[in-house]
Amino acid sequence: MSQTARFQSFEDPSHREGAARIAALRAAMAQRGVAGFVVPRADEHQSEYVPPNAERLAWLTGFTGSAGTAVVLADKAALVVDGRYTLQAAEQVDTAIVTPVPLAETSAEAWIEANLPAGGVLAYDPWLHTPDGLARLERAAQAAGGRVEATPLNLVDLVWIDRPAAPRAPVVPHPESLAGEAASAKLGRVREALAKARLDALVVSDPHNLAWAFNLRGGDVAHTPLPLGYAVIPREGAARLFLDPEKVTEGAAAALDGLAERDEPGALPAALDALGAAKARVRVDAATGAVALGRRITAAGGTLDVGPDPITAMKAVKNAAEIAGARAAHRRDGAAVTRFLAWLAREAPGGAVSEIDAVVRLEAFRAEANALREIAFPTISGSGPNGAIVHYRVTRGTDRRVGPGELFLIDSGAQYGDGTTDITRTVAVGTPSAEMRDRFTRVLKGHIAIATALFPRGTTGAQIDAFARRPLWEAGLDFDHGTGHGVGAFLSVHEGPQRIAKTGTVALQPGMIVSNEPGYYKAGAFGIRIENLVLVETRDLAGAERPILGFETLTLAPIDLALVAPELLTPDETAWLDAYHARVREALADLVDAETREWLVAATRPVAALA
């Protein structure tokens, strides 16, 4: 079976050169008289997915996760990662050189406070840290008796001899028929927000916000259609875009004509200086605005206002065109995923399918619709114990066969021009154990609790996160990730500010799309996750004294009935699962081949038929 995918690499991350690379970094530190250097997994825009030339953390340590921070001192180094990456970090880095540290035990700042030598200087790149992040580093260094210092050049870049060039993918217009709103109208809304906040200008540092506000898409990073660049939107006057001119296609140039002035990225510092010289009050995004941006403005005499970019909240609420696109994308994607699940049911029991085979086959099914632009993230394809690694990424070195008696977890998503998808399914290969069925059903109960939740307007994701956890808590179990993240409209699969998590403090609003993905992970044995995307919508509730919201489930694909323990479901939960499967069957039957359709009918049969 072929093991080649168009959008995903299976090469093994290597830490074989980690010792030499960290030694080179330490030499650079010593030359500059600093005791330590901080290497976050970030680019100049604080993005989750970064271009190859910004993969400093992966190059230095071998760790390929989407979040983490390394702190390198002269005699020790730590890599701090959250619960998603604890197992992955331990497997990918050379632990004789770098110590993986779970965030739940120690933050990067706490590690710095405990280990930075007294009087030591902790160096950092001001383009890779936000003001809030820098403040935490400063407090930690001061508590250790040291201080922080910005470096004019990133020290990793100085020793990364074969560092890739900056990306130059084409920037293209995103059709208004899919965007649902003209860029001029969006910019008008941004200016209204600036006026309301008494701001003179906004620096757009988040490429997602730039893409949304100007109805542009690009390809500078993997899996997300982003053009990397900046914009300055003044309260009055023309907006300015700072994009590499070689990236801007004729179509994009025509769309921007009369909408915004265009400059090379090298013109941004002068533009910030001009804002400062005009004594402007300038908003820089707290989440993505680098320290270097604000310092430029204040040094020139301006007033820095660090806060949320108003575009982030606007982008989160999808309009009618974006919602229609999401529904169409999920129906198309559901057909591809269902074809894959039917194929897996035929092939996996005989031991013929590996984790990489599954990734390749699923991508092929998606591509056959002739609408796939990219995958939304590297597919998580975990068999048996690999499924217990929350953000596992299969490589040729870790690839294993999907074996009988095991669970197989596949978390994947797609980028279509009309929408972004994200779906996780866990399937039993052969006969599952009683423990597997119990854990799966508890996860399913939590998933249904979110899917059926009704809540008053103003409710945050943190307030309903526990709905997904209660069935697990009742058995003394839990999972170490959020229950849901926001999702973009042909943009990032991980979009804020909304989320269903203990940290989800933003109120859910109609038009927001979030994931519903509770899970359970038994280290060394198996992982379970059931993920659908849901749309926040208004609900008519008789007798309600407040506006009530609920969720429409967008994702369409069967949930493995072989893992369901009917005796653990309430009648209402059983009714939800039957209704969901009936909807899946009706929506997808005409989009799949006859063999898959036959499998689909069996896979979506009523729970009562399981006995």
Backbone torsions as a table, in degrees:
resi	resn	phi	psi	omega
1	MET	NA	135.6	-179.1
2	SER	-65.4	141.5	179.1
3	GLN	-123.3	54.4	179.6
4	THR	-127.1	128.1	177.0
5	ALA	-119.1	146.4	-178.9
6	ARG	-71.7	-39.1	-169.7
7	PHE	-107.3	-0.3	-173.6
8	GLN	-137.2	134.0	177.7
9	SER	-96.1	145.8	178.1
10	PHE	-115.4	16.8	-179.5
11	GLU	-69.3	147.0	-177.0
12	ASP	-76.5	127.3	171.0
13	PRO	-66.2	135.9	-174.4
14	SER	-117.0	134.5	172.3
15	HIS	-108.6	18.1	-179.2
16	ARG	-61.2	-31.7	-179.2
17	GLU	-98.5	6.0	-176.0
18	GLY	-58.2	-41.7	-178.1
19	ALA	-63.7	-43.2	-179.0
20	ALA	-67.8	-38.7	-178.1
21	ARG	-68.9	-41.5	178.4
22	ILE	-69.0	-34.3	175.3
23	ALA	-62.6	-40.4	178.4
24	ALA	-65.1	-40.1	177.2
25	LEU	-63.6	-41.3	179.4
26	ARG	-64.1	-34.3	176.7
27	ALA	-65.4	-40.3	177.4
28	ALA	-65.2	-38.3	177.4
29	MET	-63.0	-45.5	-178.1
30	ALA	-64.1	-38.7	-179.9
31	GLN	-61.8	-31.6	-178.5
32	ARG	-99.0	2.9	174.7
33	GLY	70.9	31.0	178.3
34	VAL	-110.8	148.7	-176.6
35	ALA	-86.3	-22.0	-176.9
36	GLY	-158.6	164.2	177.5
37	PHE	-141.6	138.8	-178.1
38	VAL	-100.4	129.8	-179.1
39	VAL	-123.3	92.0	177.7
40	PRO	-80.6	159.5	173.3
41	ARG	-85.9	86.7	-173.8
42	ALA	-159.2	158.9	167.9
43	ASP	-114.0	-168.3	-177.4
44	GLU	-67.7	-10.3	179.3
45	HIS	-110.0	6.3	-179.7
46	GLN	58.5	36.5	-175.3
47	SER	-80.9	156.4	175.2
48	GLU	-72.6	-49.2	175.9
49	TYR	-99.8	128.6	-173.1
50	VAL	-122.5	155.5	178.6
51	PRO	-70.3	163.0	-177.5
52	PRO	-55.3	-34.1	-178.3
53	ASN	-73.2	-7.7	178.2
54	ALA	-109.3	6.6	180.0
55	GLU	-81.5	55.6	-176.3
56	ARG	-67.2	-41.2	-177.7
57	LEU	-65.4	-42.9	179.3
58	ALA	-65.2	-42.9	179.8
59	TRP	-62.1	-39.8	-174.8
60	LEU	-76.7	-40.6	-170.4
61	THR	-114.5	-21.7	-173.7
62	GLY	93.6	-8.6	-179.4
63	PHE	-79.9	126.4	-174.2
64	THR	-110.5	10.2	179.0
65	GLY	-66.6	166.4	-175.6
66	SER	-87.6	-0.5	178.7
67	ALA	-150.5	138.0	179.0
68	GLY	164.0	160.0	178.8
69	THR	-140.0	128.2	174.1
70	ALA	-103.2	140.8	172.9
71	VAL	-122.7	117.5	-176.6
72	VAL	-109.0	119.7	173.8
73	LEU	-108.6	178.0	-176.0
74	ALA	-65.2	-31.5	-174.4
75	ASP	-122.6	1.1	179.9
76	LYS	-159.3	161.4	178.7
77	ALA	-149.2	146.2	179.3
78	ALA	-129.9	148.6	172.3
79	LEU	-121.6	110.9	-177.6
80	VAL	-95.3	123.6	-178.8
81	VAL	-133.5	155.0	178.3
82	ASP	-84.2	-177.6	-172.7
83	GLY	-61.2	-22.0	178.7
84	ARG	-67.3	-26.1	-167.9
85	TYR	-121.3	11.0	-176.6
86	THR	-58.4	-49.3	-179.6
87	LEU	-69.8	-41.6	-178.4
88	GLN	-61.3	-44.2	-178.5
89	ALA	-61.6	-42.3	-178.9
90	ALA	-64.1	-29.9	-179.4
91	GLU	-83.1	-29.9	-172.1
92	GLN	-91.8	-29.7	-175.0
93	VAL	-96.4	158.9	173.8
94	ASP	-80.3	101.1	-173.2
95	THR	-70.5	-9.4	174.1
96	ALA	-76.7	-18.0	-178.0
97	ILE	-109.7	-40.8	-177.0
98	VAL	-123.6	131.0	-179.8
99	THR	-96.7	115.2	174.1
100	PRO	-67.9	134.3	-177.5
101	VAL	-126.5	117.7	176.9
102	PRO	-66.8	132.5	-179.7
103	LEU	-59.7	-31.8	180.0
104	ALA	-62.7	-22.5	-179.5
105	GLU	-97.1	-42.3	-176.0
106	THR	-151.4	129.2	175.0
107	SER	-79.5	165.2	176.6
108	ALA	-60.1	-39.0	-179.4
109	GLU	-66.1	-40.6	178.7
110	ALA	-65.4	-38.0	178.2
111	TRP	-65.2	-40.7	177.4
112	ILE	-61.6	-46.1	-179.5
113	GLU	-59.1	-36.6	-177.3
114	ALA	-82.1	-20.6	-169.8
115	ASN	-123.1	-21.0	179.2
116	LEU	-65.6	127.2	-178.8
117	PRO	-66.1	147.2	178.6
118	ALA	-57.1	132.8	-178.3
119	GLY	82.4	-3.1	-177.3
120	GLY	-76.4	149.6	177.4
121	VAL	-102.0	124.4	176.9
122	LEU	-99.1	114.4	-177.0
123	ALA	-90.1	152.2	179.6
124	TYR	-151.9	158.8	176.6
125	ASP	-93.6	116.8	-175.3
126	PRO	-67.5	-10.1	176.3
127	TRP	-86.1	-9.9	-175.1
128	LEU	-112.1	12.3	-179.3
129	HIS	-137.8	143.0	173.8
130	THR	-87.0	164.6	177.9
131	PRO	-56.1	-41.2	179.7
132	ASP	-65.4	-42.1	178.7
133	GLY	-64.1	-39.4	178.2
134	LEU	-65.1	-39.4	180.0
135	ALA	-60.3	-37.6	178.2
136	ARG	-67.1	-40.5	177.3
137	LEU	-63.4	-41.5	-179.5
138	GLU	-61.8	-44.4	-179.9
139	ARG	-63.0	-40.8	-179.0
140	ALA	-66.0	-44.5	-179.4
141	ALA	-64.6	-41.9	178.9
142	GLN	-63.6	-39.4	178.7
143	ALA	-64.0	-27.4	178.5
144	ALA	-86.3	-3.2	-177.9
145	GLY	85.9	18.3	179.4
146	GLY	-119.7	-160.0	178.2
147	ARG	-153.0	167.0	178.1
148	VAL	-105.7	157.3	-179.2
149	GLU	-150.4	130.7	177.7
150	ALA	-75.8	143.7	176.2
151	THR	-104.1	138.1	179.0
152	PRO	-66.0	-28.4	176.3
153	LEU	-129.5	141.8	178.0
154	ASN	-64.0	128.2	-175.3
155	LEU	-67.1	-29.0	175.7
156	VAL	-65.9	-41.3	179.8
157	ASP	-60.6	-31.1	-179.1
158	LEU	-67.0	-28.2	-176.9
159	VAL	-107.9	-6.3	178.4
160	TRP	-86.3	87.0	-170.6
161	ILE	-65.5	-40.9	-176.2
162	ASP	-102.1	35.4	-179.7
163	ARG	-60.9	132.9	-179.4
164	PRO	-64.0	158.3	176.6
165	ALA	-74.4	160.6	176.4
166	ALA	-62.8	145.1	-177.1
167	PRO	-71.8	151.7	178.9
168	ARG	-138.9	53.3	179.0
169	ALA	-73.5	149.5	-179.1
170	PRO	-61.4	139.8	172.8
171	VAL	-98.9	126.5	-175.2
172	VAL	-126.7	157.3	176.7
173	PRO	-74.3	145.7	173.8
174	HIS	-98.2	118.5	-171.8
175	PRO	-57.2	139.9	179.0
176	GLU	-62.7	-27.4	178.1
177	SER	-61.6	-28.7	177.1
178	LEU	-95.4	-36.2	179.4
179	ALA	-69.0	-33.1	177.6
180	GLY	80.8	-1.6	-179.1
181	GLU	-159.2	137.1	178.5
182	ALA	-67.4	146.8	178.7
183	ALA	-60.2	-34.9	179.3
184	SER	-62.3	-38.5	177.9
185	ALA	-68.1	-39.0	177.9
186	LYS	-62.9	-45.0	179.1
187	LEU	-63.9	-32.8	175.2
188	GLY	-62.4	-41.6	177.8
189	ARG	-65.3	-37.6	178.2
190	VAL	-63.5	-42.8	-179.7
191	ARG	-65.4	-36.1	175.6
192	GLU	-62.1	-40.2	178.9
193	ALA	-65.8	-38.2	177.8
194	LEU	-65.1	-41.8	179.3
195	ALA	-63.6	-42.3	-179.7
196	LYS	-62.5	-35.8	-178.7
197	ALA	-89.6	2.0	-180.0
198	ARG	58.7	46.8	178.0
199	LEU	-111.1	150.2	179.8
200	ASP	-92.2	-25.7	-177.0
201	ALA	-162.9	160.8	175.9
202	LEU	-124.3	131.0	170.4
203	VAL	-94.7	117.4	-180.0
204	VAL	-91.2	105.5	-178.3
205	SER	-102.6	-15.8	-179.9
206	ASP	-87.8	115.9	-179.7
207	PRO	-60.7	-28.7	176.0
208	HIS	-61.8	-43.4	-179.4
209	ASN	-69.5	-36.8	176.0
210	LEU	-61.9	-46.9	-179.2
211	ALA	-61.4	-42.7	-177.8
212	TRP	-68.8	-47.9	-173.1
213	ALA	-65.8	-34.9	-176.3
214	PHE	-103.1	7.2	-178.8
215	ASN	51.5	55.9	178.4
216	LEU	-124.8	155.5	170.7
217	ARG	-139.2	156.5	-178.5
218	GLY	-145.2	-154.9	-178.6
219	GLY	-158.1	35.2	-176.0
220	ASP	-76.6	-19.5	176.6
221	VAL	-126.5	156.9	179.6
222	ALA	-68.9	141.5	167.1
223	HIS	76.2	-13.7	178.8
224	THR	-130.0	128.1	-172.6
225	PRO	-78.0	67.1	-173.3
226	LEU	-106.1	137.2	164.0
227	PRO	-94.1	120.8	179.6
228	LEU	-77.8	130.2	-179.0
229	GLY	172.9	-173.5	-179.8
230	TYR	-131.4	164.1	172.5
231	ALA	-143.2	152.9	169.7
232	VAL	-122.0	121.1	179.0
233	ILE	-112.7	109.4	178.4
234	PRO	-83.4	158.3	176.8
235	ARG	-64.4	-32.7	177.4
236	GLU	-132.6	139.8	179.8
237	GLY	101.2	180.0	-174.0
238	ALA	-78.8	143.4	172.8
239	ALA	-72.5	155.8	177.5
240	ARG	-126.0	130.4	177.6
241	LEU	-106.1	137.1	179.6
242	PHE	-115.5	92.5	-176.7
243	LEU	-130.9	145.6	174.2
244	ASP	-58.6	119.2	-176.4
245	PRO	-60.6	-25.0	179.0
246	GLU	-69.1	-17.3	-179.5
247	LYS	-87.4	-23.6	-170.9
248	VAL	-80.2	114.5	179.6
249	THR	-75.2	167.7	177.8
250	GLU	-60.2	-38.9	179.4
251	GLY	-63.7	-42.9	178.4
252	ALA	-66.6	-40.6	179.0
253	ALA	-61.2	-41.2	179.1
254	ALA	-65.6	-40.1	-179.9
255	ALA	-66.5	-30.9	-178.1
256	LEU	-86.9	-12.8	-178.3
257	ASP	-60.5	121.7	-178.5
258	GLY	83.9	-9.3	-179.4
259	LEU	-97.6	-39.6	-176.5
260	ALA	-155.1	147.6	171.1
261	GLU	-78.9	148.6	-178.9
262	ARG	-118.5	135.2	178.8
263	ASP	-135.6	161.8	173.1
264	GLU	-71.8	153.8	178.8
265	PRO	-55.9	-30.5	179.9
266	GLY	-65.5	-12.8	178.8
267	ALA	-86.4	-7.3	-177.4
268	LEU	-61.6	-46.4	-180.0
269	PRO	-56.0	-40.9	179.3
270	ALA	-65.9	-35.8	178.1
271	ALA	-66.2	-38.7	176.9
272	LEU	-67.6	-39.2	176.7
273	ASP	-60.4	-39.5	-178.8
274	ALA	-66.8	-38.9	176.0
275	LEU	-62.1	-42.5	179.1
276	GLY	-64.5	-43.4	-179.4
277	ALA	-63.5	-29.2	178.4
278	ALA	-82.5	4.7	-178.9
279	LYS	59.4	34.4	-177.6
280	ALA	-75.0	149.6	171.3
281	ARG	-95.8	115.2	-167.5
282	VAL	-120.2	127.2	175.3
283	ARG	-83.7	127.6	171.4
284	VAL	-119.9	131.5	-173.9
285	ASP	-61.2	127.4	-179.6
286	ALA	-64.7	-30.3	-174.6
287	ALA	-84.8	-32.4	-173.1
288	THR	-127.0	-7.3	-177.0
289	GLY	-79.4	117.0	-178.0
290	ALA	-68.7	151.0	176.1
291	VAL	-52.8	-37.7	-177.1
292	ALA	-60.1	-33.6	180.0
293	LEU	-65.1	-51.8	-177.7
294	GLY	-63.8	-37.5	-179.4
295	ARG	-64.9	-35.1	179.1
296	ARG	-64.8	-42.6	-178.3
297	ILE	-66.3	-47.2	-177.0
298	THR	-70.0	-34.5	179.4
299	ALA	-63.8	-27.8	179.9
300	ALA	-89.4	-0.9	175.9
301	GLY	107.5	3.7	179.7
302	GLY	-85.4	173.6	177.2
303	THR	-108.5	123.3	-179.7
304	LEU	-88.5	129.3	176.7
305	ASP	-119.8	101.2	-179.6
306	VAL	-88.1	122.0	-178.1
307	GLY	-171.1	-173.5	-178.7
308	PRO	-70.6	137.0	170.8
309	ASP	-67.8	121.8	-177.0
310	PRO	-62.0	-19.9	179.7
311	ILE	-65.5	-31.9	-177.1
312	THR	-57.8	-46.4	-179.9
313	ALA	-70.0	-37.5	178.6
314	MET	-63.2	-45.5	-177.5
315	LYS	-63.3	-31.3	-175.8
316	ALA	-68.4	-27.6	-178.0
317	VAL	-94.9	107.5	-176.2
318	LYS	-76.0	142.4	176.9
319	ASN	-89.0	-179.4	-173.9
320	ALA	-60.1	-40.0	-179.8
321	ALA	-67.1	-41.0	179.6
322	GLU	-67.9	-36.7	177.9
323	ILE	-67.5	-43.1	177.1
324	ALA	-61.3	-39.8	177.5
325	GLY	-63.9	-40.2	179.0
326	ALA	-62.8	-43.0	179.5
327	ARG	-63.0	-43.3	179.5
328	ALA	-64.7	-41.9	-179.7
329	ALA	-63.8	-39.6	-178.6
330	HIS	-71.6	-33.0	176.7
331	ARG	-67.3	-45.5	177.2
332	ARG	-60.4	-46.0	-178.0
333	ASP	-67.6	-37.6	179.3
334	GLY	-61.6	-36.6	177.4
335	ALA	-64.4	-42.4	179.5
336	ALA	-65.1	-44.1	-179.8
337	VAL	-65.6	-38.6	179.5
338	THR	-66.7	-40.2	174.8
339	ARG	-60.1	-40.1	178.2
340	PHE	-64.0	-46.2	-178.4
341	LEU	-62.7	-37.5	177.4
342	ALA	-66.2	-42.2	176.4
343	TRP	-61.3	-44.6	-179.9
344	LEU	-61.4	-41.1	179.9
345	ALA	-62.5	-31.7	179.5
346	ARG	-79.3	-40.9	-168.7
347	GLU	-94.2	-34.8	-171.2
348	ALA	-66.7	-39.9	-176.7
349	PRO	-57.7	-26.1	179.9
350	GLY	-84.9	1.9	178.8
351	GLY	78.3	18.5	-175.1
352	ALA	-91.1	-5.0	-172.6
353	VAL	-112.3	128.5	172.4
354	SER	-101.9	170.9	178.0
355	GLU	-60.4	-42.5	179.0
356	ILE	-66.9	-40.8	176.8
357	ASP	-54.1	-42.8	-178.2
358	ALA	-63.6	-43.0	179.1
359	VAL	-60.9	-47.5	-177.6
360	VAL	-63.1	-42.9	-177.1
361	ARG	-68.0	-40.9	180.0
362	LEU	-64.8	-42.3	178.0
363	GLU	-61.5	-39.0	180.0
364	ALA	-64.1	-42.0	177.9
365	PHE	-61.9	-41.1	178.6
366	ARG	-65.7	-39.6	-176.9
367	ALA	-68.5	-26.8	-176.3
368	GLU	-65.6	-16.0	177.1
369	ALA	-79.3	-6.2	179.0
370	ASN	59.7	29.2	178.4
371	ALA	-128.2	-6.5	-176.0
372	LEU	-71.6	125.0	175.6
373	ARG	-93.6	-39.3	-176.7
374	GLU	-167.5	166.4	165.8
375	ILE	-83.6	153.4	-174.0
376	ALA	-79.9	-17.9	178.1
377	PHE	-173.3	163.2	177.4
378	PRO	-60.8	126.3	-176.2
379	THR	-62.0	132.7	175.1
380	ILE	-91.4	110.8	-175.8
381	SER	-125.1	96.2	-171.1
382	GLY	-122.1	119.3	178.3
383	SER	-100.4	135.5	177.2
384	GLY	55.4	-125.3	-176.2
385	PRO	-63.5	-26.7	178.5
386	ASN	-66.0	-26.8	177.5
387	GLY	-67.4	-18.2	179.0
388	ALA	-80.5	-9.5	176.0
389	ILE	-88.8	109.2	-165.8
390	VAL	-54.2	-47.0	180.0
391	HIS	-113.7	45.7	179.5
392	TYR	-60.6	137.1	174.4
393	ARG	-122.3	114.6	-177.2
394	VAL	-68.6	138.7	173.7
395	THR	-128.8	172.1	179.2
396	ARG	-64.4	-25.2	179.0
397	GLY	-80.2	-27.4	-177.5
398	THR	-102.3	-9.6	-175.4
399	ASP	-54.6	132.4	176.5
400	ARG	-136.5	157.8	179.1
401	ARG	-74.0	149.6	174.3
402	VAL	-82.0	110.6	-171.2
403	GLY	-101.7	152.5	176.0
404	PRO	-57.7	142.5	-179.9
405	GLY	83.0	3.9	-179.2
406	GLU	-110.7	165.4	169.7
407	LEU	-99.2	146.1	176.6
408	PHE	-123.8	125.6	-178.4
409	LEU	-112.6	128.9	176.3
410	ILE	-132.5	118.9	-178.7
411	ASP	-116.5	117.9	-173.6
412	SER	-148.4	168.0	177.4
413	GLY	-159.5	166.4	-176.9
414	ALA	-135.7	151.4	173.4
415	GLN	-108.5	113.7	172.7
416	TYR	-113.2	158.9	-179.5
417	GLY	-59.9	-25.0	-178.1
418	ASP	-104.2	0.7	179.4
419	GLY	175.0	164.5	179.9
420	THR	-116.6	133.8	-178.9
421	THR	-118.3	159.6	178.1
422	ASP	-157.5	120.3	-175.4
423	ILE	-144.0	139.2	172.5
424	THR	-124.9	133.5	172.4
425	ARG	-129.7	141.1	174.5
426	THR	-114.8	128.0	-176.6
427	VAL	-126.7	149.1	175.5
428	ALA	-90.5	134.0	174.0
429	VAL	-104.7	110.4	-171.4
430	GLY	82.0	-152.0	-175.7
431	THR	-92.8	119.4	179.2
432	PRO	-76.0	157.1	177.1
433	SER	-77.8	165.9	177.5
434	ALA	-61.8	-37.3	178.9
435	GLU	-63.6	-43.4	179.5
436	MET	-60.6	-43.4	-178.4
437	ARG	-67.6	-39.1	178.3
438	ASP	-62.4	-49.5	-177.6
439	ARG	-65.4	-41.7	179.9
440	PHE	-62.3	-43.2	-176.9
441	THR	-67.9	-34.5	176.3
442	ARG	-66.0	-40.3	175.5
443	VAL	-63.5	-42.1	178.6
444	LEU	-61.7	-41.3	179.0
445	LYS	-61.1	-40.7	177.5
446	GLY	-66.5	-38.7	177.3
447	HIS	-61.5	-44.1	179.7
448	ILE	-66.0	-36.3	179.4
449	ALA	-60.4	-39.3	176.5
450	ILE	-71.0	-46.7	-176.3
451	ALA	-58.6	-31.9	-175.8
452	THR	-101.9	3.4	-175.6
453	ALA	-64.1	139.1	169.6
454	LEU	-117.5	136.1	-174.8
455	PHE	-152.9	150.4	-178.9
456	PRO	-72.3	150.1	175.6
457	ARG	-54.9	137.5	-176.2
458	GLY	103.2	-8.7	179.1
459	THR	-71.7	139.4	179.2
460	THR	-98.3	165.3	177.3
461	GLY	-63.3	-32.2	179.4
462	ALA	-63.4	-31.1	-176.9
463	GLN	-73.3	-21.9	179.6
464	ILE	-111.3	-1.5	-179.7
465	ASP	-56.6	-39.1	-177.0
466	ALA	-66.9	-20.7	177.0
467	PHE	-55.5	-39.8	-177.0
468	ALA	-75.9	-20.7	-173.5
469	ARG	-96.6	-22.0	-172.4
470	ARG	-55.7	-45.7	179.8
471	PRO	-60.9	-30.7	176.4
472	LEU	-77.3	-42.9	179.0
473	TRP	-56.9	-37.4	-178.4
474	GLU	-63.6	-17.2	176.4
475	ALA	-109.9	12.7	179.9
476	GLY	74.8	28.9	-175.3
477	LEU	-121.9	167.6	177.9
478	ASP	-167.0	-179.2	173.2
479	PHE	-138.1	150.3	-170.7
480	ASP	-102.4	42.3	172.4
481	HIS	-146.1	168.9	178.5
482	GLY	-67.2	161.2	178.2
483	THR	-81.3	-24.7	-178.5
484	GLY	-164.9	149.0	177.3
485	HIS	-125.0	156.8	175.1
486	GLY	-70.6	157.5	-179.2
487	VAL	-134.3	140.8	-177.3
488	GLY	-88.0	177.6	177.4
489	ALA	-105.2	97.1	-170.1
490	PHE	49.8	48.1	175.0
491	LEU	-143.3	-144.1	-173.6
492	SER	-70.5	140.0	175.3
493	VAL	-73.1	-17.3	174.9
494	HIS	-118.5	100.5	-174.3
495	GLU	-126.3	135.3	174.8
496	GLY	-98.7	-175.9	6.8
497	PRO	-90.2	-6.8	-175.2
498	GLN	-77.7	147.5	172.8
499	ARG	-163.8	155.8	172.4
500	ILE	-104.0	99.6	-174.1
501	ALA	-167.3	167.8	177.3
502	LYS	-61.0	-23.5	179.2
503	THR	-98.8	9.8	-176.8
504	GLY	-83.0	86.1	-173.7
505	THR	-95.7	-1.8	-179.2
506	VAL	-91.1	134.1	-180.0
507	ALA	-65.4	137.3	176.7
508	LEU	-75.8	136.6	-177.5
509	GLN	-127.2	150.3	176.0
510	PRO	-54.7	134.7	-178.3
511	GLY	100.7	-14.8	176.2
512	MET	-76.9	144.2	174.4
513	ILE	-113.4	130.5	178.2
514	VAL	-135.7	160.1	174.9
515	SER	-89.5	156.7	176.3
516	ASN	-127.2	98.0	-169.4
517	GLU	-143.3	64.1	172.2
518	PRO	-65.9	160.5	-179.1
519	GLY	-154.3	178.7	173.7
520	TYR	-152.3	139.1	-174.4
521	TYR	-136.7	121.0	176.2
522	LYS	-106.2	106.3	-173.9
523	ALA	-55.2	133.2	178.2
524	GLY	78.9	2.6	-175.3
525	ALA	-129.8	-63.6	-177.2
526	PHE	-164.9	163.4	174.6
527	GLY	-129.8	149.7	179.5
528	ILE	-133.7	131.8	171.4
529	ARG	-152.1	137.7	175.9
530	ILE	-123.5	116.5	-174.7
531	GLU	-128.7	125.8	167.2
532	ASN	-125.5	154.5	169.8
533	LEU	-93.1	143.2	-178.2
534	VAL	-129.2	150.2	179.3
535	LEU	-108.6	128.1	175.9
536	VAL	-73.1	130.1	-178.7
537	GLU	-141.8	159.6	176.4
538	THR	-76.6	151.2	179.6
539	ARG	-130.1	137.7	172.8
540	ASP	-87.6	118.0	-178.1
541	LEU	-126.3	116.6	-177.5
542	ALA	-57.5	129.6	176.9
543	GLY	82.0	0.2	-178.3
544	ALA	-65.2	135.6	179.2
545	GLU	-95.3	-6.8	178.8
546	ARG	-137.1	157.0	174.7
547	PRO	-60.7	131.9	-174.7
548	ILE	-114.6	140.9	178.9
549	LEU	-118.0	160.5	175.3
550	GLY	-154.3	-166.5	-176.6
551	PHE	-123.8	140.0	165.3
552	GLU	-102.2	125.2	177.2
553	THR	-77.5	125.3	-177.9
554	LEU	-92.9	-36.4	-174.2
555	THR	-70.9	139.1	-176.7
556	LEU	-129.8	102.5	175.6
557	ALA	-169.0	147.6	-177.7
558	PRO	-62.5	148.6	171.4
559	ILE	-102.1	133.6	-170.7
560	ASP	-63.9	109.3	-178.9
561	LEU	-70.9	-21.1	178.9
562	ALA	-64.3	-20.2	-178.4
563	LEU	-99.4	1.2	-178.1
564	VAL	-89.4	129.7	172.5
565	ALA	-99.5	97.2	-173.3
566	PRO	-55.4	-31.8	-176.9
567	GLU	-66.2	-17.0	179.3
568	LEU	-90.5	-10.0	-179.3
569	LEU	-91.6	142.2	171.7
570	THR	-78.6	164.4	176.3
571	PRO	-56.2	-38.8	179.6
572	ASP	-66.7	-39.1	178.5
573	GLU	-66.5	-40.5	177.0
574	THR	-62.6	-42.2	179.4
575	ALA	-62.8	-39.4	178.7
576	TRP	-63.4	-46.5	-177.6
577	LEU	-64.0	-42.0	178.1
578	ASP	-63.4	-42.7	-179.4
579	ALA	-66.7	-39.6	178.2
580	TYR	-62.7	-45.4	-179.2
581	HIS	-66.9	-34.8	176.8
582	ALA	-64.6	-39.3	178.2
583	ARG	-66.5	-42.1	177.9
584	VAL	-60.0	-46.5	-178.2
585	ARG	-61.7	-44.2	-178.6
586	GLU	-67.2	-39.9	-175.7
587	ALA	-73.0	-31.5	-170.0
588	LEU	-106.5	-15.4	-172.3
589	ALA	-55.3	-38.1	-177.4
590	ASP	-82.6	-6.0	-176.6
591	LEU	-102.2	-3.7	-176.6
592	VAL	-120.0	163.8	-179.7
593	ASP	-73.4	168.2	-174.5
594	ALA	-60.4	-41.4	-179.1
595	GLU	-64.9	-42.9	177.5
596	THR	-67.1	-37.8	179.8
597	ARG	-60.8	-41.0	178.3
598	GLU	-62.8	-42.3	177.4
599	TRP	-65.3	-41.1	-178.5
600	LEU	-59.5	-42.1	179.9
601	VAL	-60.5	-43.7	179.6
602	ALA	-69.8	-37.3	-176.7
603	ALA	-72.4	-15.7	-178.4
604	THR	-116.0	22.4	179.2
605	ARG	-68.2	158.4	-179.4
606	PRO	-61.2	151.1	179.1
607	VAL	-58.8	-35.0	-179.5
608	ALA	-60.0	-25.4	-179.1
609	ALA	-77.9	-8.6	-179.0
610	LEU	-68.8	-31.3	178.8
611	ALA	-70.3	NA	NA
